[in-house]
Amino acid sequence: QLVESGGGLVQSGGSLRLSCKVSTSSFRFYQMSWYRQAPGKSRDLVATITARGDTSYVESVKGRFTIYRDNGVNTMYLQMDNLKPEDTAVYYCKGQNMELSTKPSYWGQGTQVTVSS
């Protein structure tokens, strides 16, 4: 089970930190990602962190968002700074268990982020 938290309403230029807590004893083997979905649009990848800690970002958030994880508390984070109105979306976390041969993926329920101009 993946549970997101930390969304809310913020003014342009502000910051938010999203959290995604994973109920599993195998979190350290999970590749974790953040996706977002704006109204009427597809769900798009924002950032990924591998089990090893390597990170990648979509171009539009580079330099503003930071993805990181704390394996001690089974939680992944997304620090979002200098937020823009175009960042408004429902943010979802996804976990992929790389320990298993089938590499199953699991999704959280989403958390709303709204950036006002």
Disulfide bonds with the S-S distance in Angstrom:
Cys20-Cys93 2.10
